[in-house]
Amino acid sequence: MCAQAIVDLLQRISGGDCYLDTKILHLASGNGQIGQLLSEQGFTELYGQDGSPVKRLMLLDKGYYKDIETFIVGK
């Protein structure tokens, strides 16, 4: 649902299909589900953030994100 809302918004703003190279930063990437859904929609510029170095490696292995930053938001 969240991924579809992003797709719908970018389609309206761009007026076509040129939105697929939009850079997206997914804060608190967790298990990467949103990255997977956006990747399946054709997005190629996905970046993530998570506080766990272990999750960073797991997310990079999944291949949906170009890069994952590890930091705690608010610190």
Backbone bond lengths (Angstrom), bond angles and torsions (degrees), N, CA, C in turn:
res aa  C-N    CA-C-N  psi(-1)  N-CA   C-N-CA  omega(-1)  CA-C   N-CA-C  phi
1 M - - - 1.446 - - 1.528 110.25 -
2 C 1.317 117.25 -45.52 1.460 121.15 179.10 1.524 110.38 -64.86
3 A 1.340 116.56 -44.60 1.461 120.44 179.67 1.527 110.67 -62.34
4 Q 1.315 117.25 -40.88 1.465 120.64 179.63 1.521 110.98 -65.63
5 A 1.326 118.17 -36.57 1.458 121.36 177.33 1.524 110.66 -63.60
6 I 1.332 117.15 -37.94 1.465 121.11 177.49 1.519 109.74 -65.51
7 V 1.315 117.34 -45.61 1.469 122.00 178.83 1.525 110.35 -59.71
8 D 1.322 117.15 -48.23 1.466 121.43 -179.23 1.528 111.46 -59.98
9 L 1.319 116.59 -44.31 1.461 120.63 179.93 1.522 111.34 -62.67
10 L 1.311 117.40 -46.84 1.462 120.42 -178.71 1.525 112.17 -67.30
11 Q 1.326 117.68 -33.60 1.463 120.45 175.65 1.521 110.58 -63.74
12 R 1.328 116.93 -43.48 1.467 120.29 179.57 1.519 111.18 -64.87
13 I 1.325 116.55 -42.45 1.466 120.19 -177.61 1.523 110.89 -67.58
14 S 1.334 117.27 -43.34 1.465 120.93 -173.93 1.521 112.90 -84.14
15 G 1.326 116.75 -25.06 1.451 120.16 -178.17 1.515 114.16 73.48
16 G 1.327 117.42 16.83 1.471 119.95 -179.64 1.513 111.16 -176.69
17 D 1.325 115.55 -149.56 1.457 121.36 -177.19 1.524 113.82 -100.63
18 C 1.311 118.63 5.92 1.463 120.76 -175.74 1.533 112.82 -77.39
19 Y 1.306 118.08 7.38 1.456 122.13 -178.72 1.528 113.04 -86.13
20 L 1.324 118.94 -8.74 1.464 121.11 -172.74 1.525 113.38 -67.77
21 D 1.336 118.38 -17.46 1.463 120.16 176.87 1.534 112.20 -99.12
22 T 1.326 116.51 14.52 1.461 121.55 175.76 1.520 109.15 -63.83
23 K 1.324 117.34 133.13 1.464 120.79 177.81 1.527 108.84 -77.90
24 I 1.330 115.24 126.53 1.465 121.63 -179.20 1.514 109.07 -122.11
25 L 1.327 116.29 127.76 1.464 122.44 174.55 1.521 107.93 -105.57
26 H 1.300 115.92 117.58 1.458 122.70 -179.62 1.532 108.15 -99.15
27 L 1.335 115.84 102.46 1.460 120.88 178.71 1.522 109.94 -75.90
28 A 1.327 116.20 142.64 1.466 122.73 -178.67 1.528 109.92 55.23
29 S 1.314 115.88 60.00 1.463 122.56 -172.22 1.519 114.86 -61.84
30 G 1.312 117.51 -21.73 1.468 120.96 174.44 1.508 113.53 56.47
31 N 1.332 116.82 -119.52 1.465 120.54 -178.06 1.527 112.55 -92.09
32 G 1.319 118.03 0.42 1.455 122.00 175.78 1.518 115.31 83.95
33 Q 1.319 117.75 12.53 1.462 120.59 -176.89 1.531 112.31 -61.22
34 I 1.325 117.13 -42.53 1.470 119.97 178.87 1.529 109.81 -65.41
35 G 1.325 117.19 -40.93 1.459 120.74 176.58 1.520 111.63 -60.17
36 Q 1.314 116.66 -40.26 1.460 120.97 178.29 1.522 110.44 -63.48
37 L 1.323 116.97 -47.65 1.465 121.00 -178.94 1.529 111.67 -62.59
38 L 1.326 116.74 -42.18 1.469 119.90 179.32 1.525 110.92 -68.60
39 S 1.321 116.52 -38.57 1.459 120.78 177.00 1.525 110.74 -62.06
40 E 1.314 116.75 -41.67 1.467 121.45 178.20 1.525 112.01 -64.75
41 Q 1.329 117.05 -24.98 1.465 121.57 177.29 1.529 111.80 -82.07
42 G 1.351 117.04 -7.61 1.454 120.61 177.16 1.516 115.87 108.28
43 F 1.323 118.19 0.91 1.463 120.73 179.09 1.525 109.75 -69.63
44 T 1.328 115.90 138.13 1.461 120.77 -176.68 1.520 113.43 -117.19
45 E 1.316 117.83 -17.13 1.464 122.07 -175.73 1.532 110.27 -107.06
46 L 1.332 116.08 62.72 1.461 120.85 -178.95 1.524 110.29 -101.44
47 Y 1.318 115.23 130.85 1.463 122.08 178.30 1.514 107.36 -127.97
48 G 1.318 116.16 150.84 1.446 119.22 -177.10 1.513 112.80 -130.44
49 Q 1.320 114.41 169.16 1.458 123.48 175.70 1.508 107.15 -144.06
50 D 1.318 115.38 136.02 1.453 120.88 172.89 1.522 107.81 -152.10
51 G 1.301 116.90 153.44 1.458 121.33 -177.59 1.516 114.19 -80.18
52 S 1.312 117.73 -11.88 1.459 121.86 -174.26 1.530 111.64 -104.90
53 P 1.334 117.45 123.93 1.460 119.99 175.38 1.537 112.50 -62.34
54 V 1.322 116.67 -32.35 1.465 120.98 178.68 1.530 109.76 -66.85
55 K 1.336 117.09 -44.25 1.467 120.52 177.43 1.518 110.93 -64.64
56 R 1.321 117.03 -34.92 1.465 120.57 178.05 1.522 109.74 -56.42
57 L 1.311 117.00 -49.37 1.461 120.94 179.98 1.523 111.90 -63.34
58 M 1.339 116.43 -41.01 1.462 120.94 178.63 1.529 110.70 -61.98
59 L 1.330 116.21 -43.81 1.460 120.66 -179.60 1.524 112.04 -66.95
60 L 1.324 117.28 -40.14 1.460 120.00 177.73 1.524 110.98 -63.78
61 D 1.333 116.91 -37.23 1.472 120.76 178.40 1.523 111.83 -63.95
62 K 1.319 117.13 -30.91 1.467 119.91 179.89 1.522 111.73 -68.23
63 G 1.344 117.14 -27.19 1.453 120.78 173.67 1.517 116.91 83.94
64 Y 1.317 118.71 9.45 1.465 120.65 -179.63 1.527 112.13 -83.87
65 Y 1.325 116.50 -29.05 1.458 122.03 -174.64 1.520 110.51 -106.22
66 K 1.339 116.09 143.16 1.467 120.33 175.08 1.517 110.64 -71.28
67 D 1.328 116.37 -36.30 1.464 120.99 178.55 1.522 108.73 -156.99
68 I 1.315 115.26 154.87 1.462 122.37 177.45 1.523 107.50 -128.61
69 E 1.310 117.41 124.74 1.466 122.44 173.67 1.523 108.91 -92.67
70 T 1.327 115.10 143.40 1.459 119.89 178.73 1.512 109.27 -112.75
71 F 1.327 116.15 110.69 1.467 122.33 173.99 1.519 108.26 -163.10
72 I 1.307 115.01 160.62 1.454 121.78 177.75 1.515 108.35 -95.36
73 V 1.307 118.35 122.23 1.466 121.95 179.84 1.523 108.83 -66.99
74 G 1.312 115.90 131.29 1.460 120.84 178.44 1.510 113.39 96.18
75 K 1.336 117.59 0.19 1.470 120.29 178.17 1.508 109.91 -119.97
